[in-house]
Amino acid sequence: GESVGLHLPTLSVQEGDNSIINCAYSNSASDYFIWYKQESGKGPQFIIDIRSNMDKRQGQRVTVLLNKTVKHLSLQIAATQPGDSAVYFCAETGGGSNYKLTFGKGTLLTVNP
Amino acid sequence: SAVISQKPSRDICQRGTSLTIQCQVDSQVTMMFWYRQQPGQSLTLIATANQGSEATYESGFVIDKFPISRPNLTFSTLTVSNMSPEDSSIYLCSVARQGASTDTQYFGPGTRLTVL
């Protein structure tokens, strides 16, 4: 069936470095993508989203890139901080009246001070 | 974003019993969902909670095992029935406001269930 997956299950970076978390999706009809951050013991927290009519969107210290040709999504975190340590999930939906999210496997980001 | 609370935050239950989890939102929302997150894994959608009608279940989930209520636009419950250790998971509710630019889902803090 359709799935959303991640290339790297774990990522360890030094404080101050930039982080890149990747995600592949297989549903060519996907038109809305979200990145969530989940800290230990908490629910997923919305970080940033992007629609399929865009290829880049920037937020505060975060950028999401979408390559529809190869069905690839990435989350870039600038100047990574210890507070960024968490599991990051990509999720996608077909949009429209279908709000059902399909989640990727998750990447554990560890920021070393 | 909406403020979402869940009760209980965690519980330890005996095999064969049932647990009802509550999800409360601080404002009216169109869509409410229930997810399961098994230990160390990603989130899987259980069902969409429909206000005033039966929930819509995903493949692999049935109403007899996971009955859901949604009496109004700010509240929903999920019951995990006849529990077994395999039901040990985090159960999360999420909400979305229907609309072209507001279909992002926001999640509650989760209910951590351990079944002995």
Interface residues (C-beta under 8 A of the other chain):
Chain A: Y32 I34 Y36 G41 K42 G43 P44 Q45 F46 D49 F89 A91 T93 G95 S97 Y99 K100 L101 T102 F103 G104 K105 G106
Chain B: S1 I4 M31 F33 Q41 S42 L43 T44 L45 T48 E58 L92 S94 A96 Q98 D103 T104 Q105 Y106 F107 G108 P109 G110 R112
